[in-house]
């Protein structure tokens, strides 16, 4: 019975673990370069109040754009799309990453450092 319950538990958490690993991470330095080279679309999933107080330069406010995200994203489905939220323990980014994937984008990544890591690295924000 213990083996059965252990197997059942392992099977129940496997999809969660797979979802967390679905989007590769991008470093702050890599994202900064992609933004400077105009080769990335950045999506902030922290909510409108947080977005207004400061977000990564060029970021789209997912709270406002989610209803028509396709219009906010470029037509090239190979464009790098980077979603972020508060920091390493936040999984809200998956809403934007999954939405972009459903729209057909194939190069979707996650800035796991989030806005907190961006600020800790003393990177500039926009308001």
Residue pairs with C-beta under 8 A, 6 or more apart in sequence:
19 94
20 91
22 94
22 97
23 83
23 93
23 94
23 97
23 108
23 109
23 110
24 109
24 110
25 109
25 110
25 111
25 112
26 34
26 82
26 109
26 110
26 111
27 113
28 111
28 113
28 117
28 118
28 121
28 123
31 40
31 42
31 56
31 82
31 111
32 123
34 40
34 80
34 82
35 42
35 56
35 57
35 58
39 79
39 80
40 58
40 79
40 80
40 81
40 82
41 58
41 60
41 72
41 73
41 74
41 79
41 80
41 81
41 82
42 56
42 57
42 58
42 59
42 60
42 82
42 83
42 84
42 111
43 59
43 60
43 62
43 65
43 81
43 82
43 83
43 84
43 93
43 96
43 97
43 100
44 50
44 51
44 55
44 56
44 59
44 60
44 61
44 62
44 84
44 85
44 115
45 62
45 63
45 83
45 84
45 85
45 92
45 93
45 95
45 96
46 55
46 84
46 85
46 86
46 92
46 114
46 115
47 63
48 61
48 63
48 64
50 86
50 115
51 59
51 61
51 63
52 127
53 127
54 115
54 119
54 125
54 126
54 127
55 61
55 115
55 125
55 126
55 127
56 84
56 111
56 115
56 118
56 123
56 125
56 126
57 124
57 125
57 126
58 126
59 84
59 126
60 72
60 73
62 69
62 83
62 95
62 96
62 99
65 71
65 72
66 95
66 96
66 99
69 96
69 99
69 100
69 103
70 103
73 79
73 81
73 100
73 103
73 105
77 103
77 104
77 105
77 106
78 105
78 106
78 107
79 105
79 107
80 107
80 109
81 97
81 100
81 105
81 107
81 108
81 109
82 108
82 109
82 110
82 111
83 93
83 94
83 96
83 97
83 100
83 108
83 109
83 110
83 111
84 93
84 110
84 111
84 112
84 113
84 114
84 115
84 118
85 91
85 92
85 93
85 114
85 115
86 92
86 114
86 115
86 116
87 112
87 113
87 114
87 115
87 116
87 117
88 112
88 113
88 114
88 117
90 114
93 110
93 111
93 114
97 108
97 110
100 108
101 108
111 117
111 118
113 120
113 121
115 125
118 125
119 125
